[in-house]
Amino acid sequence: MSEIEFPDTLIALERAAWEEHRAGRLTIATANAVQDAITQHAEAAGMSRYDVEMALKRAVRHAPAEG
């Protein structure tokens, strides 16, 4: 799969959800916000929501360390 360009807002939403998840405090509101944004991005790009979600998670959770 080719690299998907994500808007900063979508990256920020996924980062917030991932941080909440790792801290054991992920809320339904945060999870729903991420899922809604993924769906909107996928529809706008004409892509599978599943492919967008997997690429987004890879981009956020497995990003190279900065520094």
C-alpha positions in Angstrom: 0.0 0.0 0.0 1.3 3.5 -0.8 1.9 6.1 1.8 -1.3 7.9 2.8 -1.2 11.6 3.6 -3.0 12.4 6.8 -4.2 15.8 8.0 -2.6 17.0 11.2 -6.0 16.9 12.9 -6.3 13.2 12.2 -2.8 12.4 13.5 -3.5 14.5 16.6 -6.8 12.6 17.2 -5.1 9.2 16.9 -2.2 10.3 19.1 -4.6 11.4 21.8 -6.6 8.1 21.6 -3.4 6.1 21.7 -2.1 8.0 24.8 -5.5 7.5 26.5 -5.5 3.8 25.6 -2.0 3.3 27.0 -2.9 5.1 30.2 -6.0 3.0 30.6 -8.4 5.9 30.2 -9.6 5.8 26.6 -13.1 7.3 26.4 -15.9 6.5 24.1 -16.0 10.1 22.9 -12.3 10.0 21.9 -12.7 6.6 20.2 -15.8 7.8 18.3 -14.0 11.0 17.2 -11.1 9.0 15.8 -13.4 6.6 14.0 -15.6 9.4 12.6 -12.5 11.2 11.3 -11.1 8.0 9.8 -14.4 7.4 8.0 -14.6 10.9 6.6 -10.9 10.8 5.4 -11.4 7.5 3.7 -14.6 8.6 2.0 -13.0 11.8 0.8 -9.9 9.9 -0.5 -12.0 7.1 -2.1 -10.2 4.5 0.0 -11.2 1.7 2.3 -11.8 2.8 5.9 -9.9 -0.2 7.1 -6.8 0.6 5.0 -6.9 4.2 6.3 -7.2 3.1 9.9 -4.4 0.6 9.7 -2.1 3.1 8.0 -2.9 5.8 10.6 -2.2 3.4 13.5 1.1 2.4 11.9 2.0 6.1 11.4 1.2 7.0 15.0 2.1 3.9 16.9 5.2 2.9 15.0 6.7 6.2 14.0 10.4 6.5 14.2 11.6 8.1 17.4 12.4 11.8 17.1 15.6 13.2 18.4 
